[in-house]
Amino acid sequence: QLLGLIREAQLRRDELETILADQPPEDHEDLVKGAFVRITVGKQIQGQIEQNCLLAEITGVEPSPAYELVRQNKETRTLRLQLKCRRDSSERLLKVSAVSNQPATENEMRQWVKLMHRSGKDTDLLVETVQLRAQAVVQSKHIKYDEATVGRILAGKPSLEFNAQKESRMRFLVQAVVSQMDISGIRESEVEDLEVKFKESVGGLHKMEHKALQMQEAWFKARPNLFSIREINRKNEKRQILDDRHALEISLEEELNAAGKTLNPYQRRDCRPVSAWDTSLTPNLGKPLDQGQEAAAEAAAAAAVALKATSV
């Protein structure tokens, strides 16, 4: 009977994470205080770590640095709270990740009862206390997800929108409000509401631009060997001016060397081939030419010489 009551008054790791993540911070201590937890403790025996579990009582909740918690379904969560647990007269702070996900065993229950007897606690009083704790823990496990609870949970989750998306959304809101103000100005209705939205959108846009500038400055500050964007733009402009000046000087120099002729940039360049086609026949290596082929080859060579003389 006592083991069943202890299991009812026990909070497992996933149940603790759900309560601490979904309930308001001001209710955390009231919901988990007095509950039993099964703590995993490791002992080093002959160079090997042997893990044992002990029953302890939650006495409070304290803030802590962020740490990761792996649920039973392999899902990873981030918590910023730790538990203040008591076993007999000693208290210590433990992360929720040190709590077991399994129910308490009979041996662990017997160890806890012996520890209570050693401290001078009565058995009947222990059973009555565990019954009260079990009722409170069972109520705390049932979370009512109403509209306010879901809204608070969603508000606490980090936004998936990055800064560039936020800036783009603010620009869109500014343009949309301006368009609505132009349309509603004719009817002279909703102007005040639109003006408030416009001011909020402009303020958000300025905030995102300032944040982008700060990130840019921090990026360059972390890389002191690189030039800033202003210096890069200045060097690119100087390089472009020098290239344009060099091209202009070459054009002027060619114009002066053209024997007094003014260059026309729109004039097509002369394109005359040296030889339009090849009129010489390729000799057939390996077979002697007969008389008719020799005469044709000599005539073709003479024609090629005459064509070359006329073209020159």
Buried (B, 14 or more C-beta within 10 A) or exposed (E): EBBEBBBBBBBBBBBBBBBBBBBEEEEBBEBBBBBBBBBBEEEEEEEEEEEEBBBBBBBBBEEBEEBEBEEEEEEEBEBEBBBBBEBEEEBEEBBBBBBBBEBBBEEBBEBBBEBBEEEEBEEEEBEEBBBEBBEBBEEBBEEEEEEEBEEEEEEEEEEEEEEEEBBEBBBEBBEBBEEBBEEBEEEEEBEEEBEEBBEBBBEBBEEBBEEBEEEEEEEEEEEEEEEEEEEEEEEEEEEEEEEEEEEEEEEEEEEEEEEEEEEEEEEEEEEEEEEEEEEEEEEEEEEEEEEEBEEEBEEEEEEBEEBEEEEE
